[in-house]
Amino acid sequence: MKSHNEYRDQFHTQSKDMGWWANSHLGHIEPVKMMLIVSEVSEADTADGPDDKLPQYPGRAVELADAAIRLYDLLGWYKKDIPSELPHSSLVALMGSEVQHLLVINEVSAAMEADRKGLKQLAADHLTVALAFVWSIAMVNHFDLVEIMEAKIEFNRNRPDHQPEQRSATNGKAY
């Protein structure tokens, strides 16, 4: 497995190369990115059955991988050095999926508030805890997060609606 910092660099570089940070000079992009993480976690909460784009994986697992990819990307923006070992919360195993997901959403919300106050390091710290919760959730649910992240990033690399020219077209995928 790559290190967390290697995933951070890979996903952030690919996100920039695909134009997802093109409007970062306008400011306030971090809260938008954080809400997109929340939306991925919310999708994980309602995903039943196989994923619609990667049907070889459970939908919940793919949405959690999407959240992890977005977390790594945003941590790359913050230039956060991610510890080689993220803490695992064994308490996650005792919780239902809704509560597991709320742990992630709570940390992303705390990151948004810290960012709003200009506390960028604290925001990045909360995002790192959110990432640790995603890894814990994947572990207790026996999801191969590495495999799914790699499959999803490859899928996204070739998606027409993820290409900069398609996104900039009328009704193109934005954010």
URSUL-V396541 format. One record per backbone hydrogen bond with DSSP energy under -0.5 kcal/mol. CO is the residue of the C=O (numbers start at 0). NH is the residue of the N-H. If there is no record, write none. Layout:
# URSUL-V396541
CO|NH  CO|NH
This chain:
# URSUL-V396541
2|6  3|7  4|8  5|9  6|10  7|11  8|12  9|13  10|14  11|15  12|16  13|17  14|19  15|18  18|21  20|23  22|25  23|26  27|31  28|32  29|33  30|34  31|35  32|36  33|37  34|38  35|39  36|40  37|41  38|42  39|43  40|44  41|45  42|45  42|46  45|47  48|58  53|50  53|56  56|50  57|61  58|62  59|63  60|64  61|65  62|66  63|67  64|68  65|69  66|70  67|71  68|72  69|73  70|74  71|75  72|76  73|77  74|79  75|78  79|81  83|85  87|89  88|91  89|92  90|93  91|94  95|99  96|100  97|101  98|102  99|103  100|104  101|105  102|106  103|107  104|108  105|109  106|110  107|111  108|112  109|113  110|114  111|115  112|116  113|118  114|117  117|119  118|122  119|123  120|124  121|125  122|126  123|127  124|128  125|129  126|130  127|131  128|132  129|133  130|134  131|135  132|136  133|137  134|138  135|139  136|140  137|142  138|141  142|144  143|147  144|148  145|149  146|150  147|151  148|152  149|153  150|154  151|155  152|156  153|157  154|157  155|158  158|161  159|162  162|165  162|166  163|167  165|168  168|171
